[in-house]
């Protein structure tokens, strides 16, 4: 391979002799088991090459696109849930003798939040 992205290949390496891992403490999903992978004198058969030689960077970027899409979908769903819960609360909360949601400034804030959220959904499609 060459320097930079043109010199990266993707290999499938089984965890075994010479391969060890150490969990990395993260602030997000612990189920991902993000880890350091340590290689010590590991021999990998040429059959374990997963893409064409020196095209590993392209394979990684392809996977990142799917991960980013999943992250966006998850966050938008959470945002929609939060907006709904805020709307329920604002409908129940009484201030100055009437519900919070009946105040124009609150309605305008909800309208901006909802339109921003819907715009993100359209970008996703």
Residue, then its C-alpha position, 0 to 999 in steps of 0.5 A: x500500500x501507499x501512504x494515507x487512506x490508500x494504504x489501509x486494508x481490512x482484515x478479519x482477525x479472530x481473537x486468539x493467541x497474540x490478540x487481546x482487548x481492553x475495554x475503553x470506558x465510554x459515556x455512551x452505550x456500554x453494550x458496544x464494548x468499545x475496546x483497545x485491540x492489542x496485537x503481539x506477533x499475530x499471523x493473519x492468513x491472506x484469506x482473511x482480507x475482507x475487501x480488496x487490498x488497500x481499500x479498507x478505508x472505503x469499507x470503513x467509511x461505508x460502515x460509518x454512513x450506516x452508523x450515522x444514519x442510525x444515530x440520526x434516526x435514534x436522536x430524532x425519535x428521542x427528540x419527538x418523544x421529548x417534544x410530546x412530553x413537553x406538550x403534555x406538561x405545558x397542557x397540564x401546567x396552569x399559569x396566570x389562570x390558564x394552561x401554559x400552552x394557551x400562551x402565545x409565546x409558548x405556542x410559538x416556541x412549540x411551533x419552532x421546535x416542531x418545525x425544526x424537528x420535522x425539517x430534520x425528518x425530511x432531510x433524513x428521507 
